[in-house]
Amino acid sequence: MEPTEGTEPKFLATARDEQRRMVDEYYTNLATAGGPKKPVAYMFVGGNLTEIVRSFGYEVVFPEIVGLNCAIKHVSLPNILHAESQGYGLDVCGYVKNDLGLQELGGQTPFGRVPPPDLLVCSFSGCYIYVKWWEALAEKFGCPLVVLDVPYMRAKEPQAEDLQYLVAQLNEFIALLEKRTGRSFDRAELRRVLENSRRAEQGWVDYLDSGRLRPSPIEAYFEAVFYMFPINVLRGTEEAADFYATVNAEVAERVRTGRCPVPEEKFRLVVEGVPPYTNYRTFWDFFRRWGAVSVAATYPKVGGLFDRGFLHDPARPLESIAEYSLGAYVNQSWPLRRKLIEEYVRDFGADAVLIHGIKSCRSFTAGQGDLRDWLIHDLGIPTLYIESDHEDPRYFAPAQIKNRMDAFFESLDQRRGSTPLPMVRS
């Protein structure tokens, strides 16, 4: 679709520039963090307790996000090789090896130094590798390790006994933080932080929902990964809440002017799985050359399924945080994940599903083969499964992946006409 005549873009690339600034500022602040002045808590993205630790004055580090930044900057392999030289096997998660190798090499990255942890919070216990990863860091740095035992979601709504179990653990965690910081738990401060979280979450949902439009004014996989940073790393801050107002102003302008990520939109996809960060642009180009755009994706929801009706509730702080931890995408049972993907295909008018499996992450990718068969044979949805890795460039075979994607899009082309879709509101 051609840009509308006489409409000068005001917000073109504004959100991406703002995101870069926030990333730079975050790592600059991290370089001076650590110790009693600004203690550092390490956490996982899925089901994290950011609001609680932030209300106690902690800086938060997510080694998974540090890992993806290393991979995008093409510096993950030396860290991985160093970890393997220490005895970590080829089948160990790339996030783990990047972090442990990085820590052994001093924590210095192209975007700043990552400080060591004062507290380790294992906020997702569904991956055994995650627990062992945190145990290795606890042994290296001699800092406390807290494991939040989160039951898997077995039904669409959280079970009452699971919520009670988690709230009890959160109260124990708060008592630990009071002891370590010498500060009393400030419920009003936690509510204030949660209000910022809720505002950011609503803005994030508004962004994701715009993928329903035709053509889509967003790229819900590749572009959304950049815009995940504030909702995951800075959630609970006013800065993160304000960021999504900028994002959505830019999206509204794209709709008005027709400046969409894929102007000649031919194929609408739902994407499942973690991106191959080491070859991010190359993988994205394999989509763009066919006029393919992801209108919905599961990976941007690893930090929270906010688009499925949940937002943090400041009036019920601990219960709300417990609901969030239970409902994280990585904590959903496979029947629930499968149903979610089916709903995305229907609600966003997708033509097909693409699944990207991660070679070194069996926790996230186990079951994706069955998912592919179910989508194809039970629902009749064209689905492609490909595999590489999120951190290790040795597993990305560009020629092979390109050939498979080309063949897949050719088959989609033959199934129906490839006329660009008009801009309409759903």
Residue pairs with C-beta under 8 A, 6 or more apart in sequence:
1 215
1 258
1 260
1 263
1 264
1 265
1 420
1 423
2 258
2 263
3 257
3 258
3 259
4 256
4 257
4 258
7 256
7 257
9 253
9 257
9 259
10 253
11 246
11 249
11 250
11 253
12 250
12 253
12 259
13 250
14 246
14 249
14 250
15 227
15 243
15 246
15 247
15 250
16 226
18 243
18 246
19 226
19 227
19 229
19 230
19 243
22 229
22 230
22 234
22 239
22 243
23 69
23 111
23 229
24 111
26 233
26 234
27 109
27 111
27 112
27 114
28 112
29 59
30 40
30 59
30 61
30 112
30 113
30 114
30 115
31 112
31 113
31 115
32 38
33 39
33 40
33 59
33 115
34 40
34 115
34 116
34 118
35 118
38 57
38 58
38 59
39 57
39 58
39 59
39 118
39 119
39 180
39 181
40 58
40 59
40 60
40 61
40 115
40 116
40 117
40 118
40 119
41 53
41 58
41 59
41 60
41 61
41 117
41 118
41 119
41 120
41 121
42 61
42 62
42 63
42 117
42 119
42 120
42 121
42 134
42 137
43 49
43 50
43 53
43 60
43 61
43 62
43 121
43 123
44 62
44 64
44 122
44 123
44 124
44 130
45 62
45 64
45 65
45 232
45 302
45 303
46 123
46 124
46 302
46 303
46 328
46 329
46 330
46 331
47 123
47 124
47 148
47 150
47 324
47 325
47 326
47 328
47 330
47 331
48 60
48 62
48 121
48 123
48 124
48 232
48 303
48 325
49 121
49 123
49 148
49 170
49 173
49 321
49 325
50 60
50 197
50 235
50 236
51 190
51 193
51 194
51 197
51 235
51 236
51 312
51 317
51 321
52 170
52 173
52 174
52 177
52 190
52 321
53 60
53 119
53 121
53 177
54 60
54 193
54 236
54 237
55 185
55 186
55 189
55 190
55 193
55 236
56 177
56 178
56 181
56 183
56 185
57 181
57 183
58 118
58 119
59 115
60 233
61 114
61 115
61 117
62 232
62 233
63 95
63 98
63 99
63 114
64 95
65 229
65 232
65 233
66 98
66 99
66 102
66 109
66 114
67 76
67 94
67 95
67 98
67 99
67 390
67 391
68 225
68 277
68 390
68 391
69 109
69 111
70 76
70 79
70 98
70 102
70 109
70 391
71 94
71 98
71 277
71 278
71 280
71 390
71 391
71 393
72 277
72 278
72 280
73 109
73 110
73 111
74 278
74 393
75 109
75 110
76 94
76 98
76 277
76 278
76 391
76 392
76 393
77 278
77 392
77 393
77 394
78 101
78 105
79 97
79 98
79 99
79 100
79 101
79 102
79 105
80 94
80 97
80 98
80 101
80 391
80 392
81 101
82 101
82 104
82 105
83 92
83 96
83 97
83 98
83 100
83 101
83 104
84 90
84 97
86 100
86 101
86 104
88 96
88 97
88 100
90 360
91 360
91 362
92 129
92 360
93 129
93 133
93 360
93 361
93 363
93 391
94 358
94 360
94 361
94 389
94 390
94 391
94 392
95 133
95 361
95 390
95 391
96 129
96 133
97 360
97 391
97 392
98 391
99 133
99 137
100 133
100 136
100 137
102 109
102 114
103 116
103 137
103 140
106 113
107 113
107 114
107 115
107 116
108 114
116 141
116 143
117 137
117 141
117 143
118 143
119 143
119 144
119 146
119 180
120 134
120 137
120 138
120 143
120 144
120 145
120 146
121 146
121 148
121 173
122 130
122 131
122 134
122 145
122 146
122 147
122 148
123 148
123 150
123 325
124 130
124 148
124 150
124 325
124 328
124 330
124 331
125 131
125 147
125 148
125 149
125 150
126 150
126 152
126 330
126 331
126 363
127 330
127 363
127 364
128 363
129 363
130 363
131 147
134 145
134 147
135 145
137 143
137 145
138 144
138 145
144 176
144 180
146 173
146 176
148 166
148 169
148 170
148 173
148 325
149 165
149 169
150 166
150 325
150 326
150 331
151 159
151 162
151 165
151 326
152 331
152 332
152 333
153 326
153 327
153 331
153 332
153 333
153 336
154 333
156 336
158 322
158 323
158 326
158 327
162 322
162 326
163 319
163 322
163 323
163 326
166 322
166 325
166 326
167 318
167 319
167 322
170 318
170 321
170 322
171 318
174 185
177 183
177 185
178 184
178 185
187 317
190 317
191 314
191 315
191 317
192 314
193 236
194 236
194 312
194 313
194 314
194 317
194 320
195 314
196 235
196 236
196 237
196 238
196 240
196 241
197 235
197 236
197 240
197 241
197 312
198 311
198 312
198 313
198 314
199 241
200 230
200 231
200 235
200 240
200 241
200 243
200 244
201 231
201 235
201 304
201 306
201 311
201 312
202 244
202 306
202 311
203 241
203 243
203 244
203 245
203 247
203 248
204 227
204 231
204 244
204 306
204 307
205 306
205 307
205 311
206 244
206 248
207 218
207 224
207 227
207 244
207 247
207 248
207 251
208 218
208 220
208 224
208 296
208 300
208 307
209 307
210 216
210 217
210 218
210 248
210 251
210 255
211 218
211 220
211 294
211 295
211 296
211 348
212 295
212 347
212 348
212 349
212 426
213 255
213 423
213 424
213 425
213 426
214 265
214 268
214 349
214 421
214 422
214 423
214 424
214 426
215 260
215 262
215 263
215 265
215 293
215 420
215 421
215 423
216 260
216 261
216 262
216 265
216 268
216 293
216 295
217 251
217 254
217 255
217 260
217 261
218 224
218 251
218 254
218 261
218 295
219 261
219 262
219 293
219 294
220 271
220 293
220 294
220 295
220 296
220 297
220 300
221 269
221 271
221 275
221 294
221 297
221 299
221 300
222 275
222 280
222 284
222 287
222 294
223 261
224 297
224 300
225 275
225 299
225 300
227 244
227 247
227 300
228 300
228 303
230 239
230 240
230 243
230 244
231 240
231 244
231 303
231 304
231 306
232 303
234 240
234 243
235 303
253 259
254 260
255 423
258 423
260 293
261 293
262 287
262 288
262 291
262 292
262 293
263 420
264 291
264 420
265 291
265 293
265 420
265 421
266 290
266 291
266 292
266 413
266 418
266 420
267 290
267 291
267 292
267 293
267 351
267 352
267 409
267 412
268 292
268 293
268 295
268 348
268 349
268 350
268 351
268 352
268 421
269 287
269 292
269 293
269 294
269 295
269 350
269 351
269 352
269 353
269 354
270 294
270 295
270 296
270 297
270 298
270 341
270 344
270 345
270 348
270 350
270 352
270 353
270 354
271 294
271 296
271 297
271 298
271 299
271 353
271 354
271 355
271 356
272 297
272 298
272 299
272 341
272 353
272 354
272 355
272 356
272 368
272 371
273 298
273 299
273 355
273 356
273 357
273 358
273 364
273 365
273 368
274 299
274 356
274 358
274 361
274 364
274 390
275 283
275 299
275 356
275 390
276 283
276 356
276 388
276 389
276 390
276 396
277 390
277 391
278 389
278 390
278 391
278 392
278 393
278 396
279 388
279 393
279 396
279 398
282 396
282 398
283 401
286 401
286 402
286 405
286 406
287 293
287 294
287 405
290 405
290 406
290 409
291 418
291 420
292 409
294 354
295 348
295 349
295 350
296 344
296 347
296 348
296 350
298 329
298 337
298 340
298 341
298 344
301 307
301 329
302 328
302 329
302 330
303 328
304 310
304 324
304 327
304 328
304 329
305 327
305 328
305 329
305 332
305 340
308 327
308 340
310 323
310 324
310 327
312 320
312 321
312 324
313 319
313 320
314 320
325 331
329 337
329 340
330 363
330 364
332 340
334 367
334 370
334 371
337 367
337 371
338 371
338 374
341 353
341 371
341 375
342 375
342 379
344 350
345 353
345 379
345 381
349 426
350 381
351 382
351 412
351 416
352 381
352 382
352 383
352 384
352 408
352 412
353 372
353 375
353 381
353 382
353 383
353 384
354 383
354 384
354 386
354 405
354 408
355 368
355 371
355 372
355 383
355 384
355 385
355 386
356 386
356 387
356 388
357 365
357 368
357 369
357 385
357 386
357 387
357 388
358 364
358 365
358 387
358 388
358 389
358 390
359 387
359 388
359 389
359 392
359 395
360 389
360 390
360 391
360 392
360 395
361 390
365 387
368 385
369 385
371 383
372 383
372 385
375 381
375 383
376 382
376 383
382 408
382 411
382 412
382 415
384 404
384 405
384 408
386 401
386 404
386 405
387 395
388 395
388 396
388 397
388 401
389 395
389 396
